[in-house]
Amino acid sequence: PSGQDVVAIHGWLWFRLLSNSGATLGLLSGHNQLVGILSLVIVAALAVLALRAGAGGTLGAFAVGAIVGGAIGNLVDRVRLGSVTDFIEIRVWPTDFNLADAAIRLGVAVFLIGLVIELARGRPASKES
């Protein structure tokens, strides 16, 4: 049921269905169409980055795939349902989220780690075409 908590790990992990018409951390709440358009722009920009710049090798390709996949997953919910369905709450995280959000965050973290690794090796993070 919507809004009802299901405790998975007492004090740390809950499941609860919530509708979110905004972006992460409650930003732009109620502006579903704007967030959807911004998502499309970000997906397109990342696709161009992946195809033109090489996106940091295999690690970068995984990261961009996770980000694009998560963004598309949330976009499908926005078009189909008018909002995304968040259902995971973790004590140390400031807001509820869903698996698409987790993929986006994981992708961003992996992409940044890949950039740091490439820079530490003294190589540019992407190859020029």
N, CA, C and O atoms as a Tinker XYZ file with bonds, in Angstrom:
   516  protein
     1  N      0.818000   -1.204000    0.000000    73     2
     2  CA     0.000000    0.000000    0.000000    64     1     3
     3  C      0.860000    1.267000    0.000000    63     2     4     5
     4  O      1.921000    1.302000    0.623000    81     3
     5  N      0.410000    2.274000   -0.681000    73     3     6
     6  CA     1.150000    3.518000   -0.801000    64     5     7
     7  C      1.381000    4.171000    0.561000    63     6     8     9
     8  O      0.453000    4.328000    1.355000    81     7
     9  N      2.633000    4.548000    0.816000    73     7    10
    10  CA     2.992000    5.233000    2.050000    64     9    11
    11  C      3.191000    4.348000    3.263000    63    10    12    13
    12  O      3.661000    4.832000    4.293000    81    11
    13  N      2.852000    3.073000    3.186000    73    11    14
    14  CA     2.998000    2.164000    4.329000    64    13    15
    15  C      4.413000    1.576000    4.330000    63    14    16    17
    16  O      4.894000    1.099000    3.301000    81    15
    17  N      5.078000    1.613000    5.496000    73    15    18
    18  CA     6.433000    1.084000    5.619000    64    17    19
    19  C      6.436000   -0.431000    5.769000    63    18    20    21
    20  O      5.615000   -0.999000    6.489000    81    19
    21  N      7.374000   -1.076000    5.076000    73    19    22
    22  CA     7.662000   -2.489000    5.268000    64    21    23
    23  C      9.129000   -2.542000    5.684000    63    22    24    25
    24  O     10.014000   -2.222000    4.890000    81    23
    25  N      9.382000   -2.940000    6.906000    73    23    26
    26  CA    10.741000   -2.952000    7.438000    64    25    27
    27  C     11.475000   -4.177000    6.915000    63    26    28    29
    28  O     11.015000   -5.307000    7.074000    81    27
    29  N     12.639000   -3.935000    6.281000    73    27    30
    30  CA    13.478000   -5.028000    5.796000    64    29    31
    31  C     14.615000   -5.295000    6.786000    63    30    32    33
    32  O     14.884000   -6.445000    7.132000    81    31
    33  N     15.278000   -4.235000    7.237000    73    31    34
    34  CA    16.319000   -4.328000    8.263000    64    33    35
    35  C     16.002000   -3.248000    9.285000    63    34    36    37
    36  O     16.153000   -2.057000    9.014000    81    35
    37  N     15.561000   -3.674000   10.461000    73    35    38
    38  CA    15.094000   -2.742000   11.480000    64    37    39
    39  C     16.109000   -1.618000   11.717000    63    38    40    41
    40  O     17.280000   -1.867000   12.002000    81    39
    41  N     15.631000   -0.388000   11.593000    73    39    42
    42  CA    16.458000    0.782000   11.842000    64    41    43
    43  C     17.329000    1.210000   10.676000    63    42    44    45
    44  O     18.007000    2.233000   10.763000    81    43
    45  N     17.328000    0.442000    9.572000    73    43    46
    46  CA    18.232000    0.778000    8.460000    64    45    47
    47  C     17.589000    0.777000    7.084000    63    46    48    49
    48  O     17.906000    1.640000    6.266000    81    47
    49  N     16.701000   -0.156000    6.805000    73    47    50
    50  CA    16.170000   -0.303000    5.450000    64    49    51
    51  C     14.672000   -0.556000    5.486000    63    50    52    53
    52  O     14.196000   -1.474000    6.154000    81    51
    53  N     13.926000    0.288000    4.743000    73    51    54
    54  CA    12.477000    0.169000    4.647000    64    53    55
    55  C     12.068000    0.195000    3.189000    63    54    56    57
    56  O     12.780000    0.739000    2.345000    81    55
    57  N     10.933000   -0.386000    2.897000    73    55    58
    58  CA    10.313000   -0.277000    1.582000    64    57    59
    59  C      8.972000    0.423000    1.766000    63    58    60    61
    60  O      8.202000    0.096000    2.669000    81    59
    61  N      8.704000    1.399000    0.886000    73    59    62
    62  CA     7.472000    2.180000    0.975000    64    61    63
    63  C      7.201000    2.776000   -0.398000    63    62    64    65
    64  O      8.097000    3.372000   -0.995000    81    63
    65  N      6.000000    2.629000   -0.906000    73    63    66
    66  CA     5.649000    3.178000   -2.213000    64    65    67
    67  C      5.328000    4.663000   -2.098000    63    66    68    69
    68  O      4.456000    5.071000   -1.332000    81    67
    69  N      6.055000    5.458000   -2.878000    73    67    70
    70  CA     5.819000    6.900000   -2.931000    64    69    71
    71  C      5.876000    7.366000   -4.371000    63    70    72    73
    72  O      6.665000    6.846000   -5.160000    81    71
    73  N      5.068000    8.317000   -4.715000    73    71    74
    74  CA     5.083000    8.916000   -6.041000    64    73    75
    75  C      5.944000   10.175000   -5.993000    63    74    76    77
    76  O      5.793000   10.996000   -5.089000    81    75
    77  N      6.846000   10.331000   -6.962000    73    75    78
    78  CA     7.762000   11.469000   -6.994000    64    77    79
    79  C      7.680000   12.133000   -8.360000    63    78    80    81
    80  O      8.115000   11.565000   -9.362000    81    79
    81  N      7.121000   13.339000   -8.398000    73    79    82
    82  CA     7.003000   14.065000   -9.661000    64    81    83
    83  C      8.164000   15.031000   -9.875000    63    82    84    85
    84  O      8.158000   15.801000  -10.835000    81    83
    85  N      9.155000   14.999000   -8.997000    73    83    86
    86  CA    10.315000   15.869000   -9.129000    64    85    87
    87  C     11.573000   15.091000   -9.435000    63    86    88    89
    88  O     11.524000   13.961000   -9.921000    81    87
    89  N     12.701000   15.711000   -9.144000    73    87    90
    90  CA    14.011000   15.091000   -9.360000    64    89    91
    91  C     14.548000   14.611000   -8.018000    63    90    92    93
    92  O     13.828000   14.595000   -7.019000    81    91
    93  N     15.792000   14.228000   -8.003000    73    91    94
    94  CA    16.417000   13.726000   -6.789000    64    93    95
    95  C     16.380000   14.748000   -5.661000    63    94    96    97
    96  O     16.416000   15.955000   -5.901000    81    95
    97  N     16.310000   14.267000   -4.462000    73    95    98
    98  CA    16.283000   15.083000   -3.243000    64    97    99
    99  C     15.097000   16.052000   -3.207000    63    98   100   101
   100  O     15.154000   17.077000   -2.527000    81    99
   101  N     14.025000   15.730000   -3.936000    73    99   102
   102  CA    12.825000   16.559000   -3.927000    64   101   103
   103  C     12.926000   17.823000   -4.760000    63   102   104   105
   104  O     12.039000   18.674000   -4.694000    81   103
   105  N     13.993000   17.963000   -5.547000    73   103   106
   106  CA    14.136000   19.145000   -6.393000    64   105   107
   107  C     13.086000   19.143000   -7.493000    63   106   108   109
   108  O     12.741000   18.086000   -8.020000    81   107
   109  N     12.587000   20.292000   -7.837000    73   107   110
   110  CA    11.594000   20.479000   -8.905000    64   109   111
   111  C     10.338000   19.638000   -8.709000    63   110   112   113
   112  O      9.720000   19.208000   -9.683000    81   111
   113  N      9.961000   19.404000   -7.471000    73   111   114
   114  CA     8.766000   18.625000   -7.171000    64   113   115
   115  C      7.548000   19.252000   -7.832000    63   114   116   117
   116  O      7.337000   20.461000   -7.741000    81   115
   117  N      6.744000   18.423000   -8.499000    73   115   118
   118  CA     5.559000   18.905000   -9.185000    64   117   119
   119  C      5.813000   19.362000  -10.608000    63   118   120   121
   120  O      4.884000   19.795000  -11.290000    81   119
   121  N      7.047000   19.275000  -11.066000    73   119   122
   122  CA     7.404000   19.702000  -12.425000    64   121   123
   123  C      7.832000   18.490000  -13.257000    63   122   124   125
   124  O      8.940000   18.456000  -13.793000    81   123
   125  N      6.957000   17.512000  -13.357000    73   123   126
   126  CA     7.250000   16.245000  -14.021000    64   125   127
   127  C      7.694000   16.425000  -15.467000    63   126   128   129
   128  O      8.656000   15.786000  -15.895000    81   127
   129  N      7.017000   17.279000  -16.228000    73   127   130
   130  CA     7.375000   17.475000  -17.634000    64   129   131
   131  C      8.759000   18.090000  -17.775000    63   130   132   133
   132  O      9.539000   17.661000  -18.625000    81   131
   133  N      9.076000   19.088000  -16.954000    73   131   134
   134  CA    10.395000   19.707000  -16.999000    64   133   135
   135  C     11.480000   18.695000  -16.666000    63   134   136   137
   136  O     12.501000   18.640000  -17.352000    81   135
   137  N     11.278000   17.895000  -15.630000    73   135   138
   138  CA    12.256000   16.875000  -15.251000    64   137   139
   139  C     12.396000   15.844000  -16.370000    63   138   140   141
   140  O     13.502000   15.375000  -16.638000    81   139
   141  N     11.303000   15.490000  -17.021000    73   139   142
   142  CA    11.355000   14.563000  -18.148000    64   141   143
   143  C     12.164000   15.118000  -19.307000    63   142   144   145
   144  O     12.971000   14.399000  -19.898000    81   143
   145  N     11.962000   16.377000  -19.638000    73   143   146
   146  CA    12.718000   17.019000  -20.719000    64   145   147
   147  C     14.197000   17.094000  -20.358000    63   146   148   149
   148  O     15.053000   16.799000  -21.192000    81   147
   149  N     14.503000   17.484000  -19.127000    73   147   150
   150  CA    15.900000   17.524000  -18.687000    64   149   151
   151  C     16.533000   16.134000  -18.760000    63   150   152   153
   152  O     17.702000   16.003000  -19.122000    81   151
   153  N     15.771000   15.106000  -18.421000    73   151   154
   154  CA    16.274000   13.730000  -18.503000    64   153   155
   155  C     16.624000   13.372000  -19.937000    63   154   156   157
   156  O     17.667000   12.768000  -20.190000    81   155
   157  N     15.761000   13.738000  -20.878000    73   155   158
   158  CA    16.036000   13.463000  -22.292000    64   157   159
   159  C     17.307000   14.165000  -22.755000    63   158   160   161
   160  O     18.120000   13.575000  -23.467000    81   159
   161  N     17.481000   15.415000  -22.357000    73   159   162
   162  CA    18.679000   16.176000  -22.736000    64   161   163
   163  C     19.931000   15.513000  -22.162000    63   162   164   165
   164  O     20.939000   15.387000  -22.856000    81   163
   165  N     19.871000   15.094000  -20.913000    73   163   166
   166  CA    21.024000   14.450000  -20.272000    64   165   167
   167  C     21.337000   13.114000  -20.939000    63   166   168   169
   168  O     22.504000   12.803000  -21.177000    81   167
   169  N     20.317000   12.327000  -21.242000    73   167   170
   170  CA    20.533000   11.049000  -21.926000    64   169   171
   171  C     21.186000   11.286000  -23.282000    63   170   172   173
   172  O     22.129000   10.582000  -23.643000    81   171
   173  N     20.699000   12.267000  -24.038000    73   171   174
   174  CA    21.279000   12.569000  -25.351000    64   173   175
   175  C     22.736000   13.016000  -25.214000    63   174   176   177
   176  O     23.593000   12.574000  -25.979000    81   175
   177  N     23.018000   13.881000  -24.250000    73   175   178
   178  CA    24.394000   14.353000  -24.043000    64   177   179
   179  C     25.322000   13.203000  -23.660000    63   178   180   181
   180  O     26.454000   13.136000  -24.139000    81   179
   181  N     24.856000   12.303000  -22.805000    73   179   182
   182  CA    25.682000   11.162000  -22.412000    64   181   183
   183  C     25.896000   10.197000  -23.573000    63   182   184   185
   184  O     26.970000    9.609000  -23.701000    81   183
   185  N     24.889000   10.031000  -24.410000    73   183   186
   186  CA    25.048000    9.173000  -25.586000    64   185   187
   187  C     26.107000    9.749000  -26.520000    63   186   188   189
   188  O     26.942000    9.012000  -27.047000    81   187
   189  N     26.075000   11.061000  -26.725000    73   187   190
   190  CA    27.096000   11.710000  -27.546000    64   189   191
   191  C     28.472000   11.549000  -26.906000    63   190   192   193
   192  O     29.445000   11.251000  -27.599000    81   191
   193  N     28.560000   11.739000  -25.611000    73   191   194
   194  CA    29.830000   11.563000  -24.892000    64   193   195
   195  C     30.362000   10.145000  -25.077000    63   194   196   197
   196  O     31.544000    9.952000  -25.361000    81   195
   197  N     29.502000    9.176000  -24.919000    73   195   198
   198  CA    29.917000    7.773000  -25.032000    64   197   199
   199  C     30.391000    7.455000  -26.444000    63   198   200   201
   200  O     31.382000    6.746000  -26.618000    81   199
   201  N     29.696000    7.968000  -27.451000    73   199   202
   202  CA    30.040000    7.642000  -28.830000    64   201   203
   203  C     31.239000    8.435000  -29.358000    63   202   204   205
   204  O     32.055000    7.891000  -30.102000    81   203
   205  N     31.351000    9.678000  -28.992000    73   203   206
   206  CA    32.417000   10.530000  -29.536000    64   205   207
   207  C     33.707000   10.492000  -28.738000    63   206   208   209
   208  O     34.791000   10.481000  -29.320000    81   207
   209  N     33.613000   10.473000  -27.436000    73   207   210
   210  CA    34.801000   10.624000  -26.606000    64   209   211
   211  C     35.326000    9.298000  -26.069000    63   210   212   213
   212  O     36.373000    9.286000  -25.421000    81   211
   213  N     34.659000    8.209000  -26.305000    73   211   214
   214  CA    35.121000    6.929000  -25.792000    64   213   215
   215  C     34.735000    6.693000  -24.346000    63   214   216   217
   216  O     34.867000    5.571000  -23.856000    81   215
   217  N     34.268000    7.703000  -23.655000    73   215   218
   218  CA    33.727000    7.618000  -22.289000    64   217   219
   219  C     34.611000    6.880000  -21.297000    63   218   220   221
   220  O     34.099000    6.210000  -20.401000    81   219
   221  N     35.932000    6.989000  -21.437000    73   219   222
   222  CA    36.833000    6.433000  -20.421000    64   221   223
   223  C     36.992000    4.922000  -20.459000    63   222   224   225
   224  O     37.220000    4.307000  -19.418000    81   223
   225  N     36.877000    4.307000  -21.634000    73   223   226
   226  CA    37.095000    2.862000  -21.747000    64   225   227
   227  C     35.938000    2.050000  -21.217000    63   226   228   229
   228  O     34.801000    2.520000  -21.160000    81   227
   229  N     36.244000    0.814000  -20.828000    73   227   230
   230  CA    35.210000   -0.113000  -20.377000    64   229   231
   231  C     34.511000    0.391000  -19.122000    63   230   232   233
   232  O     33.288000    0.307000  -19.015000    81   231
   233  N     35.279000    0.913000  -18.176000    73   231   234
   234  CA    34.692000    1.429000  -16.940000    64   233   235
   235  C     33.753000    2.595000  -17.240000    63   234   236   237
   236  O     32.660000    2.686000  -16.681000    81   235
   237  N     34.189000    3.476000  -18.122000    73   235   238
   238  CA    33.353000    4.607000  -18.507000    64   237   239
   239  C     32.106000    4.178000  -19.245000    63   238   240   241
   240  O     31.032000    4.743000  -19.042000    81   239
   241  N     32.244000    3.176000  -20.105000    73   239   242
   242  CA    31.085000    2.676000  -20.846000    64   241   243
   243  C     30.059000    2.068000  -19.893000    63   242   244   245
   244  O     28.858000    2.278000  -20.059000    81   243
   245  N     30.530000    1.310000  -18.885000    73   243   246
   246  CA    29.627000    0.762000  -17.870000    64   245   247
   247  C     28.915000    1.897000  -17.143000    63   246   248   249
   248  O     27.702000    1.850000  -16.940000    81   247
   249  N     29.680000    2.923000  -16.752000    73   247   250
   250  CA    29.118000    4.042000  -15.998000    64   249   251
   251  C     28.054000    4.775000  -16.810000    63   250   252   253
   252  O     26.962000    5.050000  -16.312000    81   251
   253  N     28.379000    5.086000  -18.052000    73   251   254
   254  CA    27.415000    5.797000  -18.907000    64   253   255
   255  C     26.190000    4.930000  -19.147000    63   254   256   257
   256  O     25.069000    5.437000  -19.174000    81   255
   257  N     26.390000    3.626000  -19.323000    73   255   258
   258  CA    25.255000    2.716000  -19.496000    64   257   259
   259  C     24.339000    2.709000  -18.289000    63   258   260   261
   260  O     23.116000    2.702000  -18.437000    81   259
   261  N     24.920000    2.712000  -17.088000    73   259   262
   262  CA    24.112000    2.736000  -15.867000    64   261   263
   263  C     23.336000    4.048000  -15.749000    63   262   264   265
   264  O     22.161000    4.050000  -15.382000    81   263
   265  N     23.998000    5.159000  -16.060000    73   263   266
   266  CA    23.340000    6.467000  -15.971000    64   265   267
   267  C     22.204000    6.564000  -16.986000    63   266   268   269
   268  O     21.089000    6.955000  -16.642000    81   267
   269  N     22.492000    6.206000  -18.235000    73   267   270
   270  CA    21.478000    6.283000  -19.281000    64   269   271
   271  C     20.338000    5.303000  -18.994000    63   270   272   273
   272  O     19.168000    5.652000  -19.147000    81   271
   273  N     20.675000    4.086000  -18.581000    73   271   274
   274  CA    19.639000    3.103000  -18.257000    64   273   275
   275  C     18.737000    3.567000  -17.135000    63   274   276   277
   276  O     17.518000    3.420000  -17.219000    81   275
   277  N     19.320000    4.128000  -16.080000    73   275   278
   278  CA    18.520000    4.648000  -14.973000    64   277   279
   279  C     17.646000    5.810000  -15.392000    63   278   280   281
   280  O     16.480000    5.896000  -15.008000    81   279
   281  N     18.224000    6.713000  -16.192000    73   279   282
   282  CA    17.456000    7.875000  -16.655000    64   281   283
   283  C     16.289000    7.438000  -17.535000    63   282   284   285
   284  O     15.187000    7.975000  -17.422000    81   283
   285  N     16.530000    6.463000  -18.412000    73   283   286
   286  CA    15.455000    5.976000  -19.278000    64   285   287
   287  C     14.384000    5.272000  -18.443000    63   286   288   289
   288  O     13.191000    5.430000  -18.701000    81   287
   289  N     14.805000    4.500000  -17.449000    73   287   290
   290  CA    13.834000    3.841000  -16.570000    64   289   291
   291  C     12.923000    4.847000  -15.874000    63   290   292   293
   292  O     11.707000    4.659000  -15.828000    81   291
   293  N     13.502000    5.901000  -15.340000    73   291   294
   294  CA    12.690000    6.929000  -14.690000    64   293   295
   295  C     11.823000    7.671000  -15.706000    63   294   296   297
   296  O     10.682000    8.027000  -15.411000    81   295
   297  N     12.368000    7.904000  -16.908000    73   295   298
   298  CA    11.602000    8.599000  -17.940000    64   297   299
   299  C     10.374000    7.789000  -18.356000    63   298   300   301
   300  O      9.299000    8.350000  -18.567000    81   299
   301  N     10.534000    6.479000  -18.474000    73   299   302
   302  CA     9.391000    5.608000  -18.812000    64   301   303
   303  C      8.311000    5.744000  -17.739000    63   302   304   305
   304  O      7.129000    5.858000  -18.066000    81   303
   305  N      8.704000    5.735000  -16.462000    73   303   306
   306  CA     7.726000    5.922000  -15.383000    64   305   307
   307  C      7.039000    7.276000  -15.495000    63   306   308   309
   308  O      5.824000    7.370000  -15.322000    81   307
   309  N      7.806000    8.330000  -15.785000    73   307   310
   310  CA     7.222000    9.671000  -15.879000    64   309   311
   311  C      6.173000    9.741000  -16.990000    63   310   312   313
   312  O      5.106000   10.328000  -16.812000    81   311
   313  N      6.489000    9.136000  -18.138000    73   311   314
   314  CA     5.548000    9.163000  -19.267000    64   313   315
   315  C      4.342000    8.278000  -18.975000    63   314   316   317
   316  O      3.202000    8.672000  -19.218000    81   315
   317  N      4.598000    7.089000  -18.457000    73   315   318
   318  CA     3.530000    6.105000  -18.237000    64   317   319
   319  C      2.659000    6.436000  -17.036000    63   318   320   321
   320  O      1.437000    6.300000  -17.100000    81   319
   321  N      3.284000    6.875000  -15.925000    73   319   322
   322  CA     2.550000    7.068000  -14.671000    64   321   323
   323  C      2.388000    8.537000  -14.262000    63   322   324   325
   324  O      1.592000    8.847000  -13.376000    81   323
   325  N      3.131000    9.431000  -14.895000    73   323   326
   326  CA     3.092000   10.840000  -14.512000    64   325   327
   327  C      4.048000   11.190000  -13.395000    63   326   328   329
   328  O      4.115000   12.343000  -12.970000    81   327
   329  N      4.792000   10.202000  -12.914000    73   327   330
   330  CA     5.795000   10.413000  -11.865000    64   329   331
   331  C      6.603000    9.126000  -11.747000    63   330   332   333
   332  O      6.244000    8.105000  -12.334000    81   331
   333  N      7.698000    9.178000  -10.985000    73   331   334
   334  CA     8.441000    7.944000  -10.729000    64   333   335
   335  C      7.966000    7.365000   -9.402000    63   334   336   337
   336  O      7.460000    8.084000   -8.540000    81   335
   337  N      8.137000    6.071000   -9.254000    73   335   338
   338  CA     7.751000    5.393000   -8.019000    64   337   339
   339  C      9.008000    5.105000   -7.220000    63   338   340   341
   340  O      9.817000    4.261000   -7.603000    81   339
   341  N      9.167000    5.801000   -6.120000    73   339   342
   342  CA    10.278000    5.554000   -5.202000    64   341   343
   343  C      9.796000    4.565000   -4.154000    63   342   344   345
   344  O      8.649000    4.635000   -3.713000    81   343
   345  N     10.664000    3.645000   -3.755000    73   343   346
   346  CA    10.208000    2.625000   -2.813000    64   345   347
   347  C     11.277000    2.153000   -1.842000    63   346   348   349
   348  O     11.003000    1.275000   -1.023000    81   347
   349  N     12.482000    2.701000   -1.902000    73   347   350
   350  CA    13.561000    2.270000   -1.013000    64   349   351
   351  C     13.935000    3.432000   -0.100000    63   350   352   353
   352  O     14.154000    4.551000   -0.565000    81   351
   353  N     14.008000    3.161000    1.195000    73   351   354
   354  CA    14.482000    4.167000    2.141000    64   353   355
   355  C     15.589000    3.539000    2.980000    63   354   356   357
   356  O     15.412000    2.493000    3.605000    81   355
   357  N     16.734000    4.213000    2.971000    73   355   358
   358  CA    17.879000    3.779000    3.761000    64   357   359
   359  C     18.172000    4.875000    4.773000    63   358   360   361
   360  O     18.156000    6.059000    4.436000    81   359
   361  N     18.434000    4.489000    5.988000    73   359   362
   362  CA    18.624000    5.443000    7.082000    64   361   363
   363  C     19.642000    6.530000    6.762000    63   362   364   365
   364  O     19.422000    7.691000    7.110000    81   363
   365  N     20.737000    6.191000    6.116000    73   363   366
   366  CA    21.814000    7.160000    5.876000    64   365   367
   367  C     21.613000    7.990000    4.616000    63   366   368   369
   368  O     22.442000    8.850000    4.317000    81   367
   369  N     20.537000    7.757000    3.870000    73   367   370
   370  CA    20.290000    8.518000    2.646000    64   369   371
   371  C     19.158000    9.496000    2.893000    63   370   372   373
   372  O     18.173000    9.140000    3.540000    81   371
   373  N     19.273000   10.743000    2.385000    73   371   374
   374  CA    18.293000   11.775000    2.744000    64   373   375
   375  C     16.910000   11.648000    2.110000    63   374   376   377
   376  O     15.993000   12.365000    2.511000    81   375
   377  N     16.737000   10.773000    1.150000    73   375   378
   378  CA    15.444000   10.687000    0.481000    64   377   379
   379  C     15.174000    9.265000    0.001000    63   378   380   381
   380  O     16.102000    8.470000   -0.147000    81   379
   381  N     13.904000    8.946000   -0.242000    73   379   382
   382  CA    13.545000    7.657000   -0.824000    64   381   383
   383  C     14.003000    7.630000   -2.276000    63   382   384   385
   384  O     14.154000    8.681000   -2.898000    81   383
   385  N     14.226000    6.431000   -2.823000    73   383   386
   386  CA    14.688000    6.310000   -4.202000    64   385   387
   387  C     14.218000    4.987000   -4.783000    63   386   388   389
   388  O     13.560000    4.202000   -4.100000    81   387
   389  N     14.556000    4.739000   -6.049000    73   387   390
   390  CA    14.201000    3.487000   -6.716000    64   389   391
   391  C     15.455000    2.899000   -7.353000    63   390   392   393
   392  O     16.537000    3.472000   -7.229000    81   391
   393  N     15.322000    1.771000   -8.029000    73   391   394
   394  CA    16.494000    1.123000   -8.621000    64   393   395
   395  C     17.104000    1.943000   -9.753000    63   394   396   397
   396  O     18.320000    1.916000   -9.945000    81   395
   397  N     16.287000    2.666000  -10.501000    73   395   398
   398  CA    16.812000    3.526000  -11.559000    64   397   399
   399  C     17.685000    4.627000  -10.951000    63   398   400   401
   400  O     18.753000    4.935000  -11.480000    81   399
   401  N     17.234000    5.220000   -9.844000    73   399   402
   402  CA    18.035000    6.230000   -9.151000    64   401   403
   403  C     19.370000    5.638000   -8.679000    63   402   404   405
   404  O     20.416000    6.278000   -8.782000    81   403
   405  N     19.316000    4.415000   -8.164000    73   403   406
   406  CA    20.538000    3.757000   -7.694000    64   405   407
   407  C     21.495000    3.532000   -8.859000    63   406   408   409
   408  O     22.703000    3.713000   -8.703000    81   407
   409  N     20.978000    3.139000  -10.024000    73   407   410
   410  CA    21.828000    2.945000  -11.197000    64   409   411
   411  C     22.481000    4.259000  -11.614000    63   410   412   413
   412  O     23.661000    4.282000  -11.962000    81   411
   413  N     21.729000    5.338000  -11.580000    73   411   414
   414  CA    22.276000    6.651000  -11.936000    64   413   415
   415  C     23.397000    7.032000  -10.976000    63   414   416   417
   416  O     24.470000    7.449000  -11.414000    81   415
   417  N     23.162000    6.894000   -9.682000    73   415   418
   418  CA    24.184000    7.266000   -8.696000    64   417   419
   419  C     25.414000    6.377000   -8.806000    63   418   420   421
   420  O     26.542000    6.861000   -8.718000    81   419
   421  N     25.203000    5.081000   -8.998000    73   419   422
   422  CA    26.322000    4.161000   -9.176000    64   421   423
   423  C     27.107000    4.532000  -10.428000    63   422   424   425
   424  O     28.338000    4.548000  -10.404000    81   423
   425  N     26.410000    4.829000  -11.519000    73   423   426
   426  CA    27.075000    5.216000  -12.759000    64   425   427
   427  C     27.906000    6.474000  -12.603000    63   426   428   429
   428  O     29.032000    6.536000  -13.096000    81   427
   429  N     27.370000    7.473000  -11.927000    73   427   430
   430  CA    28.126000    8.710000  -11.699000    64   429   431
   431  C     29.371000    8.423000  -10.868000    63   430   432   433
   432  O     30.455000    8.912000  -11.186000    81   431
   433  N     29.223000    7.635000   -9.806000    73   431   434
   434  CA    30.375000    7.306000   -8.954000    64   433   435
   435  C     31.438000    6.537000   -9.736000    63   434   436   437
   436  O     32.624000    6.848000   -9.628000    81   435
   437  N     31.034000    5.544000  -10.518000    73   435   438
   438  CA    31.989000    4.753000  -11.301000    64   437   439
   439  C     32.660000    5.622000  -12.357000    63   438   440   441
   440  O     33.863000    5.497000  -12.586000    81   439
   441  N     31.901000    6.498000  -12.999000    73   439   442
   442  CA    32.480000    7.389000  -14.004000    64   441   443
   443  C     33.533000    8.297000  -13.385000    63   442   444   445
   444  O     34.607000    8.480000  -13.957000    81   443
   445  N     33.234000    8.870000  -12.215000    73   443   446
   446  CA    34.207000    9.740000  -11.543000    64   445   447
   447  C     35.446000    8.958000  -11.109000    63   446   448   449
   448  O     36.566000    9.455000  -11.224000    81   447
   449  N     35.251000    7.754000  -10.619000    73   447   450
   450  CA    36.394000    6.907000  -10.241000    64   449   451
   451  C     37.245000    6.610000  -11.474000    63   450   452   453
   452  O     38.473000    6.663000  -11.412000    81   451
   453  N     36.594000    6.298000  -12.589000    73   451   454
   454  CA    37.321000    6.046000  -13.835000    64   453   455
   455  C     38.116000    7.256000  -14.284000    63   454   456   457
   456  O     39.251000    7.111000  -14.741000    81   455
   457  N     37.550000    8.439000  -14.166000    73   455   458
   458  CA    38.272000    9.659000  -14.522000    64   457   459
   459  C     39.499000    9.856000  -13.638000    63   458   460   461
   460  O     40.576000   10.198000  -14.125000    81   459
   461  N     39.328000    9.637000  -12.343000    73   459   462
   462  CA    40.447000    9.784000  -11.410000    64   461   463
   463  C     41.558000    8.785000  -11.747000    63   462   464   465
   464  O     42.736000    9.140000  -11.741000    81   463
   465  N     41.183000    7.543000  -12.039000    73   463   466
   466  CA    42.172000    6.518000  -12.393000    64   465   467
   467  C     42.931000    6.922000  -13.651000    63   466   468   469
   468  O     44.158000    6.833000  -13.693000    81   467
   469  N     42.212000    7.362000  -14.667000    73   467   470
   470  CA    42.853000    7.781000  -15.916000    64   469   471
   471  C     43.778000    8.977000  -15.694000    63   470   472   473
   472  O     44.884000    9.017000  -16.233000    81   471
   473  N     43.334000    9.937000  -14.916000    73   471   474
   474  CA    44.171000   11.108000  -14.639000    64   473   475
   475  C     45.394000   10.730000  -13.813000    63   474   476   477
   476  O     46.474000   11.284000  -14.018000    81   475
   477  N     45.236000    9.790000  -12.879000    73   475   478
   478  CA    46.370000    9.338000  -12.062000    64   477   479
   479  C     47.410000    8.615000  -12.916000    63   478   480   481
   480  O     48.602000    8.651000  -12.611000    81   479
   481  N     46.965000    7.971000  -13.963000    73   479   482
   482  CA    47.886000    7.276000  -14.885000    64   481   483
   483  C     48.547000    8.238000  -15.852000    63   482   484   485
   484  O     49.424000    7.854000  -16.625000    81   483
   485  N     48.117000    9.499000  -15.803000    73   483   486
   486  CA    48.711000   10.502000  -16.675000    64   485   487
   487  C     48.168000   10.496000  -18.091000    63   486   488   489
   488  O     48.775000   11.063000  -18.999000    81   487
   489  N     47.014000    9.847000  -18.280000    73   487   490
   490  CA    46.392000    9.805000  -19.586000    64   489   491
   491  C     45.111000   10.615000  -19.557000    63   490   492   493
   492  O     44.462000   10.729000  -18.517000    81   491
   493  N     44.752000   11.173000  -20.688000    73   491   494
   494  CA    43.443000   11.850000  -20.728000    64   493   495
   495  C     42.338000   10.846000  -20.475000    63   494   496   497
   496  O     42.468000    9.669000  -20.810000    81   495
   497  N     41.258000   11.309000  -19.888000    73   495   498
   498  CA    40.153000   10.416000  -19.512000    64   497   499
   499  C     39.376000    9.932000  -20.714000    63   498   500   501
   500  O     38.637000    8.953000  -20.603000    81   499
   501  N     39.511000   10.572000  -21.848000    73   499   502
   502  CA    38.812000   10.122000  -23.036000    64   501   503
   503  C     39.700000   10.343000  -24.250000    63   502   504   505
   504  O     40.624000   11.156000  -24.214000    81   503
   505  N     39.419000    9.621000  -25.317000    73   503   506
   506  CA    40.204000    9.758000  -26.543000    64   505   507
   507  C     39.479000   10.667000  -27.530000    63   506   508   509
   508  O     38.252000   10.625000  -27.621000    81   507
   509  N     40.200000   11.463000  -28.246000    73   507   510
   510  CA    39.633000   12.360000  -29.248000    64   509   511
   511  C     39.423000   11.595000  -30.552000    63   510   512   513
   512  O     40.228000   10.734000  -30.906000    81   511
   513  N     38.353000   11.905000  -31.258000    73   511   514
   514  CA    38.079000   11.249000  -32.554000    64   513   515
   515  C     38.788000   11.971000  -33.656000    63   514   516
   516  O     38.685000   11.577000  -34.818000    81   515
